[in-house]
Amino acid sequence: MSGCVKIKTIVLAICLLGVLSTFGRQPYLVCNDYMSPYKAYLHNYPTADSLTVDSILQSGRLVSSYPAFEVVSFTISTVGLCMGGNGVVLVHCDSNNFSDKARYVVKLLRPGNFLFFECIRVKNKAGSYFLLHPFVIKIVASHPSNAIHPSTALRISN
């Protein structure tokens, strides 16, 4: 087995172990709370359906569209970061802020990827818990106007 194949096999095994260990401990995905008609969104981006990685990291937390609700936990997920583009990555956050692991996953996202926000749990002032509807953000390029067209790249390299 060549060195390159060994490295790919090790990376695949690490990704697979990460996904399987995540699936093994997901009691938070089974929620018995009532679904609320309100929505959650990334702080400072109430209507965004596509954002840059930098914007997501800058926001860093979820808020509810209803001010009396406080986000207490949520899960982010994305597809295609490991296992040859077929792996599912799930990260649970135990507050309204992104955990370190969630920030790491967001940094790995590329334009065209999707970031899903699920099992968004909120608490009202009376102490009751509710779920908010899941939502998805499409990752877009940081500066699409500055992107180099492939034909331009070929001329520059000549």
MDAnalysis code that builds the backbone (N, CA, C; Angstrom):
import MDAnalysis as mda
import numpy as np

u = mda.Universe.empty(474, n_residues=158, atom_resindex=np.repeat(np.arange(158), 3), trajectory=True)
u.add_TopologyAttr("name", ["N", "CA", "C"] * 158)
u.add_TopologyAttr("resid", np.arange(1, 159))
u.add_TopologyAttr("resname", ["MET", "SER", "GLY", "CYS", "VAL", "LYS", "ILE", "LYS", "THR", "ILE", "VAL", "LEU", "ALA", "ILE", "CYS", "LEU", "LEU", "GLY", "VAL", "LEU", "SER", "THR", "PHE", "GLY", "ARG", "GLN", "PRO", "TYR", "LEU", "VAL", "CYS", "ASN", "ASP", "TYR", "MET", "SER", "PRO", "TYR", "LYS", "ALA", "TYR", "LEU", "HIS", "ASN", "TYR", "PRO", "THR", "ALA", "ASP", "SER", "LEU", "THR", "VAL", "ASP", "SER", "ILE", "LEU", "GLN", "SER", "GLY", "ARG", "LEU", "VAL", "SER", "SER", "TYR", "PRO", "ALA", "PHE", "GLU", "VAL", "VAL", "SER", "PHE", "THR", "ILE", "SER", "THR", "VAL", "GLY", "LEU", "CYS", "MET", "GLY", "GLY", "ASN", "GLY", "VAL", "VAL", "LEU", "VAL", "HIS", "CYS", "ASP", "SER", "ASN", "ASN", "PHE", "SER", "ASP", "LYS", "ALA", "ARG", "TYR", "VAL", "VAL", "LYS", "LEU", "LEU", "ARG", "PRO", "GLY", "ASN", "PHE", "LEU", "PHE", "PHE", "GLU", "CYS", "ILE", "ARG", "VAL", "LYS", "ASN", "LYS", "ALA", "GLY", "SER", "TYR", "PHE", "LEU", "LEU", "HIS", "PRO", "PHE", "VAL", "ILE", "LYS", "ILE", "VAL", "ALA", "SER", "HIS", "PRO", "SER", "ASN", "ALA", "ILE", "HIS", "PRO", "SER", "THR", "ALA", "LEU", "ARG", "ILE", "SER", "ASN"])
u.atoms.positions = np.array([
    [0.853, -1.166, 0.000],
    [0.000, 0.000, 0.000],
    [0.905, 1.236, 0.000],
    [0.680, 2.149, -0.922],
    [1.522, 3.344, -1.015],
    [1.223, 4.306, 0.137],
    [2.147, 5.258, 0.356],
    [1.991, 6.227, 1.442],
    [0.752, 7.076, 1.303],
    [0.438, 7.481, 0.065],
    [-0.735, 8.324, -0.189],
    [-2.023, 7.577, 0.146],
    [-2.087, 6.302, -0.245],
    [-3.279, 5.496, 0.021],
    [-3.429, 5.277, 1.524],
    [-2.316, 5.070, 2.223],
    [-2.378, 4.892, 3.677],
    [-2.924, 6.145, 4.352],
    [-2.466, 7.301, 3.927],
    [-2.932, 8.558, 4.516],
    [-4.414, 8.748, 4.262],
    [-4.868, 8.482, 3.013],
    [-6.293, 8.606, 2.696],
    [-7.119, 7.644, 3.537],
    [-6.617, 6.433, 3.738],
    [-7.332, 5.448, 4.544],
    [-7.433, 5.904, 5.997],
    [-6.353, 6.463, 6.521],
    [-6.360, 6.946, 7.902],
    [-7.328, 8.111, 8.051],
    [-7.316, 9.058, 7.104],
    [-8.238, 10.197, 7.159],
    [-9.681, 9.724, 7.082],
    [-9.957, 8.768, 6.191],
    [-11.303, 8.221, 6.067],
    [-11.732, 7.569, 7.376],
    [-10.835, 6.813, 8.006],
    [-11.161, 6.147, 9.266],
    [-11.441, 7.163, 10.366],
    [-10.653, 8.230, 10.427],
    [-10.868, 9.268, 11.440],
    [-12.213, 9.946, 11.235],
    [-12.552, 10.286, 9.980],
    [-13.849, 10.911, 9.691],
    [-14.993, 9.980, 10.048],
    [-14.850, 8.710, 9.696],
    [-15.897, 7.733, 9.987],
    [-16.081, 7.584, 11.490],
    [-14.989, 7.529, 12.243],
    [-15.097, 7.441, 13.703],
    [-15.785, 8.671, 14.279],
    [-15.475, 9.842, 13.731],
    [-16.113, 11.069, 14.199],
    [-17.605, 11.057, 13.969],
    [-18.022, 10.612, 12.775],
    [-19.451, 10.558, 12.449],
    [-20.143, 9.518, 13.315],
    [-19.548, 8.339, 13.457],
    [-20.179, 7.289, 14.248],
    [-20.266, 7.666, 15.721],
    [-19.223, 8.325, 16.242],
    [-19.287, 8.725, 17.648],
    [-20.339, 9.797, 17.857],
    [-20.549, 10.652, 16.850],
    [-21.594, 11.669, 16.944],
    [-22.969, 11.019, 16.935],
    [-23.165, 10.020, 16.053],
    [-24.455, 9.353, 15.993],
    [-24.724, 8.565, 17.271],
    [-23.685, 8.105, 17.951],
    [-23.849, 7.313, 19.155],
    [-24.372, 8.116, 20.333],
    [-24.202, 9.431, 20.329],
    [-24.618, 10.247, 21.477],
    [-25.465, 11.426, 21.018],
    [-26.690, 11.137, 20.623],
    [-27.564, 12.186, 20.144],
    [-28.911, 12.230, 20.842],
    [-28.964, 12.140, 22.148],
    [-30.276, 12.209, 22.778],
    [-30.942, 13.564, 22.564],
    [-30.143, 14.592, 22.266],
    [-30.694, 15.928, 22.069],
    [-31.461, 16.061, 20.762],
    [-31.304, 15.109, 19.844],
    [-32.058, 15.181, 18.593],
    [-33.488, 14.678, 18.765],
    [-33.757, 13.960, 19.829],
    [-35.106, 13.504, 20.125],
    [-35.704, 14.518, 21.091],
    [-36.499, 15.420, 20.569],
    [-37.031, 16.516, 21.377],
    [-38.522, 16.316, 21.603],
    [-38.935, 16.424, 22.834],
    [-40.347, 16.278, 23.177],
    [-41.001, 17.630, 23.447],
    [-40.340, 18.703, 23.056],
    [-40.865, 20.036, 23.295],
    [-41.888, 20.393, 22.213],
    [-42.686, 21.409, 22.490],
    [-43.661, 21.889, 21.523],
    [-42.982, 22.758, 20.484],
    [-43.433, 22.656, 19.242],
    [-42.879, 23.473, 18.164],
    [-43.529, 24.850, 18.215],
    [-42.714, 25.867, 18.256],
    [-43.185, 27.243, 18.310],
    [-43.325, 27.799, 16.895],
    [-44.236, 28.741, 16.682],
    [-44.371, 29.342, 15.346],
    [-43.258, 30.355, 15.038],
    [-42.454, 30.682, 16.021],
    [-41.389, 31.672, 15.810],
    [-40.170, 31.037, 15.169],
    [-39.254, 31.887, 14.735],
    [-38.067, 31.401, 14.037],
    [-36.805, 31.837, 14.767],
    [-35.731, 31.140, 14.460],
    [-34.409, 31.543, 14.940],
    [-33.620, 32.039, 13.748],
    [-32.613, 32.824, 14.022],
    [-31.732, 33.298, 12.957],
    [-30.385, 33.649, 13.552],
    [-29.402, 33.788, 12.685],
    [-28.082, 34.206, 13.132],
    [-28.144, 35.667, 13.541],
    [-27.532, 35.991, 14.664],
    [-27.519, 37.357, 15.181],
    [-27.057, 38.323, 14.083],
    [-27.793, 39.397, 13.893],
    [-27.550, 40.447, 12.880],
    [-27.945, 40.053, 11.457],
    [-28.458, 38.838, 11.249],
    [-28.851, 38.404, 9.903],
    [-30.239, 37.764, 9.934],
    [-31.295, 38.543, 10.255],
    [-32.620, 37.944, 10.440],
    [-33.259, 37.362, 9.186],
    [-32.879, 37.829, 8.004],
    [-33.533, 37.337, 6.793],
    [-32.574, 36.631, 5.845],
    [-31.359, 36.387, 6.271],
    [-30.348, 35.815, 5.375],
    [-30.619, 34.341, 5.086],
    [-30.489, 33.971, 3.815],
    [-30.529, 32.559, 3.452],
    [-29.199, 32.124, 2.833],
    [-28.296, 33.080, 2.623],
    [-26.946, 32.765, 2.167],
    [-25.984, 33.782, 2.785],
    [-24.859, 33.270, 3.275],
    [-23.868, 34.109, 3.951],
    [-22.465, 33.588, 3.666],
    [-21.478, 34.421, 3.919],
    [-20.089, 33.984, 3.835],
    [-19.708, 33.311, 5.149],
    [-18.646, 32.540, 5.110],
    [-18.137, 31.910, 6.328],
    [-17.773, 32.981, 7.350],
    [-17.143, 34.055, 6.895],
    [-16.753, 35.139, 7.806],
    [-17.965, 35.756, 8.501],
    [-19.061, 35.940, 7.779],
    [-20.276, 36.510, 8.373],
    [-20.855, 35.591, 9.441],
    [-20.846, 34.299, 9.170],
    [-21.366, 33.333, 10.145],
    [-20.510, 33.345, 11.400],
    [-19.197, 33.333, 11.212],
    [-18.297, 33.344, 12.369],
    [-18.409, 34.656, 13.152],
    [-18.586, 35.759, 12.432],
    [-18.728, 37.053, 13.089],
    [-20.006, 37.095, 13.929],
    [-21.085, 36.542, 13.399],
    [-22.342, 36.495, 14.135],
    [-22.170, 35.627, 15.385],
    [-21.789, 34.393, 15.174],
    [-21.421, 33.500, 16.263],
    [-22.500, 33.024, 17.201],
    [-23.752, 33.416, 16.977],
    [-24.800, 32.965, 17.889],
    [-26.168, 33.035, 17.232],
    [-27.105, 32.286, 17.803],
    [-28.488, 32.283, 17.339],
    [-29.348, 33.096, 18.283],
    [-30.345, 33.742, 17.711],
    [-31.341, 34.456, 18.502],
    [-32.727, 34.098, 17.976],
    [-33.726, 34.320, 18.793],
    [-35.106, 34.041, 18.427],
    [-35.764, 35.293, 17.861],
    [-36.715, 35.081, 16.945],
    [-37.468, 36.219, 16.413],
    [-38.437, 36.770, 17.463],
    [-38.693, 35.997, 18.499],
    [-39.559, 36.427, 19.597],
    [-38.668, 36.774, 20.794],
    [-38.621, 38.043, 21.195],
    [-37.665, 38.487, 22.221],
    [-37.784, 37.777, 23.574],
    [-38.949, 37.228, 23.892],
    [-39.127, 36.569, 25.184],
    [-38.497, 35.176, 25.217],
    [-38.083, 34.667, 24.069],
    [-37.435, 33.358, 24.004],
    [-35.926, 33.521, 23.997],
    [-35.255, 32.679, 24.771],
    [-33.794, 32.645, 24.783],
    [-33.352, 31.291, 24.231],
    [-32.490, 31.299, 23.222],
    [-31.979, 30.050, 22.657],
    [-31.068, 29.401, 23.689],
    [-31.354, 28.125, 24.021],
    [-30.546, 27.422, 25.012],
    [-29.677, 26.326, 24.403],
    [-30.034, 25.855, 23.215],
    [-29.202, 24.864, 22.531],
    [-29.656, 24.738, 21.088],
    [-28.750, 24.229, 20.256],
    [-29.055, 23.970, 18.855],
    [-28.014, 23.018, 18.299],
    [-28.302, 22.478, 17.133],
    [-27.387, 21.572, 16.450],
    [-27.118, 22.116, 15.062],
    [-25.850, 22.116, 14.655],
    [-25.540, 22.442, 13.270],
    [-25.131, 21.158, 12.572],
    [-25.426, 21.084, 11.292],
    [-24.997, 19.930, 10.512],
    [-24.665, 20.380, 9.101],
    [-23.815, 19.613, 8.476],
    [-23.438, 19.856, 7.097],
    [-23.054, 18.530, 6.466],
    [-23.049, 18.490, 5.166],
    [-22.744, 17.270, 4.428],
    [-21.547, 17.533, 3.532],
    [-20.682, 16.537, 3.419],
    [-19.625, 16.597, 2.424],
    [-18.283, 17.100, 2.893],
    [-18.049, 17.185, 4.203],
    [-16.758, 17.667, 4.679],
    [-15.725, 16.559, 4.807],
    [-16.162, 15.313, 4.866],
    [-15.209, 14.203, 4.949],
    [-15.775, 12.996, 4.217],
    [-15.052, 11.919, 4.213],
    [-15.444, 10.669, 3.557],
    [-15.740, 10.881, 2.084],
    [-14.877, 11.572, 1.379],
    [-15.040, 11.736, -0.058],
    [-16.241, 12.562, -0.439],
    [-16.684, 13.445, 0.448],
    [-17.814, 14.305, 0.134],
    [-19.151, 13.747, 0.544],
    [-19.178, 12.578, 1.206],
    [-20.450, 11.963, 1.585],
    [-20.716, 11.984, 3.080],
    [-19.790, 12.484, 3.865],
    [-19.934, 12.442, 5.315],
    [-20.883, 13.496, 5.850],
    [-21.568, 13.144, 6.931],
    [-22.447, 14.076, 7.631],
    [-21.759, 14.465, 8.926],
    [-21.697, 15.755, 9.198],
    [-21.087, 16.242, 10.431],
    [-22.180, 16.925, 11.252],
    [-22.333, 16.490, 12.495],
    [-23.303, 17.079, 13.420],
    [-22.556, 17.621, 14.627],
    [-22.873, 18.845, 15.036],
    [-22.257, 19.439, 16.218],
    [-23.363, 20.065, 17.058],
    [-23.404, 19.684, 18.323],
    [-24.397, 20.223, 19.244],
    [-23.786, 21.380, 20.029],
    [-24.530, 22.446, 20.183],
    [-24.088, 23.614, 20.957],
    [-25.029, 23.770, 22.145],
    [-24.468, 23.875, 23.352],
    [-25.261, 23.913, 24.575],
    [-25.621, 25.318, 25.046],
    [-25.579, 26.281, 24.159],
    [-26.006, 27.640, 24.479],
    [-26.415, 28.291, 23.163],
    [-26.619, 29.605, 23.177],
    [-26.960, 30.278, 21.920],
    [-25.709, 30.613, 21.103],
    [-24.521, 30.387, 21.691],
    [-23.261, 30.669, 21.003],
    [-22.704, 29.424, 20.330],
    [-21.930, 29.644, 19.264],
    [-21.249, 28.542, 18.607],
    [-20.175, 27.988, 19.541],
    [-20.098, 26.680, 19.642],
    [-19.017, 26.048, 20.397],
    [-17.734, 26.110, 19.563],
    [-16.607, 25.782, 20.182],
    [-15.340, 25.758, 19.444],
    [-15.391, 24.759, 18.290],
    [-16.026, 23.623, 18.543],
    [-16.149, 22.598, 17.498],
    [-17.026, 23.105, 16.343],
    [-18.088, 23.823, 16.670],
    [-18.963, 24.382, 15.635],
    [-18.213, 25.417, 14.802],
    [-17.424, 26.255, 15.447],
    [-16.616, 27.248, 14.715],
    [-15.633, 26.554, 13.771],
    [-15.041, 25.457, 14.233],
    [-14.103, 24.707, 13.402],
    [-14.809, 24.161, 12.153],
    [-15.991, 23.595, 12.343],
    [-16.753, 23.048, 11.214],
    [-17.112, 24.157, 10.234],
    [-17.544, 25.312, 10.736],
    [-17.913, 26.434, 9.869],
    [-16.701, 26.885, 9.049],
    [-15.530, 26.897, 9.664],
    [-14.319, 27.310, 8.945],
    [-13.986, 26.370, 7.793],
    [-14.424, 25.116, 7.860],
    [-14.163, 24.145, 6.803],
    [-15.114, 24.284, 5.608],
    [-16.192, 25.033, 5.781],
    [-17.189, 25.165, 4.721],
    [-16.646, 25.956, 3.537],
    [-17.105, 25.603, 2.347],
    [-16.711, 26.258, 1.110],
    [-17.964, 26.751, 0.383],
    [-17.815, 27.728, -0.510],
    [-18.982, 28.195, -1.273],
    [-19.710, 27.021, -1.941],
    [-21.014, 27.022, -1.793],
    [-21.836, 25.941, -2.334],
    [-22.274, 24.958, -1.264],
    [-21.561, 24.897, -0.123],
    [-21.976, 24.035, 0.989],
    [-23.204, 24.637, 1.667],
    [-23.909, 23.794, 2.400],
    [-25.065, 24.236, 3.176],
    [-24.808, 23.959, 4.649],
    [-25.236, 24.875, 5.505],
    [-25.124, 24.718, 6.952],
    [-26.542, 24.685, 7.511],
    [-26.890, 23.572, 8.144],
    [-28.233, 23.377, 8.674],
    [-28.250, 23.667, 10.176],
    [-29.276, 24.358, 10.630],
    [-29.482, 24.643, 12.050],
    [-30.748, 23.905, 12.451],
    [-30.608, 22.953, 13.374],
    [-31.712, 22.062, 13.718],
    [-31.872, 21.971, 15.231],
    [-32.985, 21.410, 15.651],
    [-33.283, 21.177, 17.066],
    [-32.935, 22.413, 17.893],
    [-33.466, 23.539, 17.462],
    [-33.208, 24.816, 18.126],
    [-34.161, 24.911, 19.316],
    [-33.591, 24.802, 20.484],
    [-34.388, 24.766, 21.712],
    [-34.326, 26.126, 22.395],
    [-35.505, 26.631, 22.769],
    [-35.588, 27.929, 23.436],
    [-36.344, 27.781, 24.755],
    [-36.121, 28.766, 25.628],
    [-36.801, 28.784, 26.929],
    [-37.466, 30.140, 27.086],
    [-38.707, 30.129, 27.554],
    [-39.383, 31.411, 27.801],
    [-39.142, 31.846, 29.243],
    [-39.680, 32.990, 29.604],
    [-39.430, 33.559, 30.937],
    [-40.068, 32.727, 32.053],
    [-41.074, 31.926, 31.705],
    [-41.720, 31.066, 32.698],
    [-40.963, 29.753, 32.889],
    [-39.940, 29.515, 32.065],
    [-39.137, 28.303, 32.194],
    [-39.583, 27.151, 31.308],
    [-40.560, 27.383, 30.436],
    [-41.017, 26.339, 29.518],
    [-40.102, 26.294, 28.298],
    [-39.930, 25.098, 27.765],
    [-39.068, 24.909, 26.604],
    [-39.896, 24.684, 25.350],
    [-39.403, 25.205, 24.231],
    [-40.051, 25.065, 22.933],
    [-38.979, 24.820, 21.879],
    [-39.413, 24.344, 20.732],
    [-38.523, 24.189, 19.584],
    [-38.854, 25.249, 18.546],
    [-37.849, 25.736, 17.877],
    [-38.052, 26.641, 16.743],
    [-37.769, 25.879, 15.461],
    [-38.346, 26.354, 14.382],
    [-38.197, 25.678, 13.097],
    [-36.738, 25.680, 12.639],
    [-36.299, 24.577, 12.045],
    [-34.931, 24.539, 11.519],
    [-34.790, 25.467, 10.318],
    [-33.556, 25.856, 10.018],
    [-33.303, 26.666, 8.831],
    [-31.935, 26.316, 8.265],
    [-31.694, 26.781, 7.059],
    [-30.455, 26.447, 6.360],
    [-29.836, 27.713, 5.777],
    [-28.520, 27.764, 5.787],
    [-27.766, 28.870, 5.193],
    [-26.874, 28.293, 4.102],
    [-26.914, 28.889, 2.924],
    [-26.007, 28.488, 1.843],
    [-24.745, 29.336, 1.953],
    [-23.595, 28.688, 1.831],
    [-22.317, 29.387, 1.918],
    [-21.995, 29.977, 0.550],
    [-21.664, 31.263, 0.553],
    [-21.297, 31.949, -0.694],
    [-19.866, 32.458, -0.575],
    [-19.289, 32.793, -1.712],
    [-17.913, 33.293, -1.749],
    [-17.822, 34.629, -1.027],
    [-16.672, 34.884, -0.425],
    [-16.476, 36.125, 0.324],
    [-16.575, 37.351, -0.565],
    [-15.909, 37.320, -1.695],
    [-15.889, 38.468, -2.599],
    [-16.082, 37.984, -4.031],
    [-17.334, 37.712, -4.443],
    [-17.541, 37.172, -5.781],
    [-17.053, 38.115, -6.876],
    [-17.044, 39.426, -6.642],
    [-16.597, 40.351, -7.677],
    [-15.084, 40.289, -7.877],
    [-14.353, 39.780, -6.867],
    [-12.907, 39.687, -6.964],
    [-12.433, 38.310, -7.435],
    [-13.376, 37.427, -7.713],
    [-12.982, 36.078, -8.124],
    [-12.274, 36.114, -9.467],
    [-11.279, 35.280, -9.615],
    [-10.522, 35.226, -10.871],
    [-11.164, 34.207, -11.785],
    [-11.519, 34.621, -12.968],
    [-12.089, 33.724, -13.964],
    [-10.983, 32.800, -14.464],
    [-11.292, 31.521, -14.724],
    [-10.254, 30.577, -15.163],
    [-9.457, 31.057, -16.391],
    [-10.134, 31.710, -17.346],
    [-9.404, 32.174, -18.531],
    [-8.409, 33.274, -18.158],
    [-8.783, 34.102, -17.194],
    [-7.872, 35.147, -16.711],
    [-6.672, 34.505, -16.014],
    [-6.951, 33.459, -15.224],
    [-5.880, 32.784, -14.508],
    [-4.867, 32.188, -15.483],
    [-5.357, 31.674, -16.612],
    [-4.448, 31.100, -17.612],
    [-3.586, 32.192, -18.226],
    [-4.160, 33.345, -18.517],
    [-3.372, 34.437, -19.104],
    [-2.338, 34.967, -18.133],
    [-2.697, 35.014, -16.841],
    [-1.748, 35.506, -15.849],
    [-0.562, 34.562, -15.742],
    [-0.821, 33.251, -15.822],
    [0.244, 32.283, -15.652],
    [1.156, 32.183, -16.856],
    [0.744, 32.691, -18.018],
    [1.583, 32.601, -19.226],
    [2.626, 33.673, -19.253],
])
